Amino acid sequence: MTTAPPTPPDTDAAAFVAALRRLKAWSGLSYRRLERHAADAGHCLPYSTAATMLGRERLPREELVAAFVAACGIRGDEAEAWLDARTGIACGPVPADAPVPAEVRSVGLAPANVAPPVAAPARTRPWRTRWALVGAAALVTALLGGATASGVFTDDEEVVRTTTSVRL
């Protein structure tokens, strides 16, 4: 490892994974050795997970990136740069005209470093689910109505009068 390690791109997920592949090549470690080095650094990185992560074009989870970078021998600010690049790709760029929350302004953080709060979308049921529930309710109502009209729920046995005394 006489050359400098590759730097993380902050463009898209495919470029980030390609840079992780270059980092593995730079480290010169096999997937099994990466697993051992990650365990020595206090992380869990199965060799199969590392191979799958590098074989896809999707952005890996943050804990996998932290374990992988540590296993490759990157520490300190360089490791933070990888995690920051991953977070930047996952969250996207912050718009310049985004409002800054009051609690952030009171702390004194720069607006460029803070992502705007995002309201969670309201959960709505798809129309198919609603119609399926309406249909099921109509079917149950029709079956119960028909069963009641046909006398299924009536007791056809005659009550036999017993000769037992009610007196105590």
N, C-alpha and C positions, 0 to 999 in steps of 0.2 A: 504494500500500500504506500508506494512512494508518491503517487499522484494525488491530487486533491479529489475528494469525493464529489459526485455530481450534485448539482444544486436542484432543489425542487421547483418545478414550474408551477405557475398559478393560473394557467389558461383553462384547461379542461381535464376531465377524469382520464381520458386516454393518454394524454401527455404525462399526467402524474404517474400512472401505472408504468408507462415506458421508462420514466426516470427511476422508479423503484427497481425495474429490471436492470437498469444500468448500475444502480447502487449494489445490487446483488453481484453483478459481474465484477464491480470494483472491489468488493469485499473478498471475492475468490472462495467463498464458502459454499458447501453443498447445502441442500435443504435440511439434511439431518444435522449438520454442524450449526446451521442457523437456529434450529430448535434448541440445541444444547446451549448456545451462546445466549439466546433469549431467556432460558431458564436460569442461567448464571446471573443475568441482569435483573431477575425477579419478574419476568414476564412469562406468559404462556403463549407459545406460538408453535402449534403442531406443524410438522413438515408438510403434511398434505394441505393444510390451510394456506401456508405460504405459497405452495405451488399453485393452488387454485387462485389465490389472490393475484399472482403475477400472470396467470393465463387468461384473465378476464380483462375487459376494458372498463368495468365499473369501478367507482371510487370505493376503496376499502374502508372499513370502520376505523375510527380513530385509535382504538386500543390495538388493532392489528398493525397500524402504521407505527405506533410507538414501540411495539415489541419488535417489529421488523428492523426499524432504524437502529434500535439499541443492539439487536443481534448483529447488525452489520458493523458495529463499532462506532456509531455516531453518538456523541454525547453533547450535553450542554446547549449552547445557543444554536448549533447546527441542527440538533434534534428538534428544538422548538421551531426552527424555520420550516422543517418538514410538516410538523403538526399545524402550524399556522397556514401553510399553503393548502393543506388538505381542508382545513376549516373554511378558508376563503373560497375554494372551489365548491364545497358543499353548500355554503350559505349564499354564494353569489355576491356580486359587487353591491355596495351601498349606494343608492341614488344620491346625487348631490343635493336635490331639493327635499330630502326626507326630513321631517320634523324631528327635533331632538327632545326626548322626554325631560321633564323638569328635574327628576332625580339625577339624571346624568349631568345636566348643566350645573347642579349644585355640587357635584363631586369634582367637576372641572375637567372631565374627559373631553378630548377633541371630538367633534361630530364625525369625522372620518373614521374613527375607531369604533363607532358604536352602530350596530344594526338597528333599524327602526323596529318597534314592537309590531308583531303581526297578529291580527285577530284570527282566532281559529274559526274556520268556516262552520256554519250551522249544519248539523247532521240532518239530512232529509232522507226519508225512505224512497226508494225508487217506486215508480208508479206500478210496476209489475207486482211488487210485494203487497202493495195496498189492494190491488184487484184480487190477488190470490187470497188475502185474508177476507175480503168481502165475499168472495165465492165460497170459501169454506164455511163462513158464518151462515150464508144462505142455505147451503146444503144441510148443515146440522139442524137449522130451524125447520126445514122441510121434512127431514127424517123424523124429528121429534113430534112435529104436528101430525104426520101420517100415523105414527105409532100410537099417539094418543087417540086419534079419531077411530082407529081400528079396534081399540079396546085392549091393547097389549098390556097396558099398565093397570087394568082393572082386575079385581079379585073375583074369580068366577065361583069360588067355593061358597057354599051356603054356611051360614053360622049355625052351629048346632047348639041348642040350649042344653046346658048341663044342669044337673040337679044338685050341685054343690051349694052349700049354704053360704050366704054372705055374712051371716052373724058370726061374731067372734066370741 
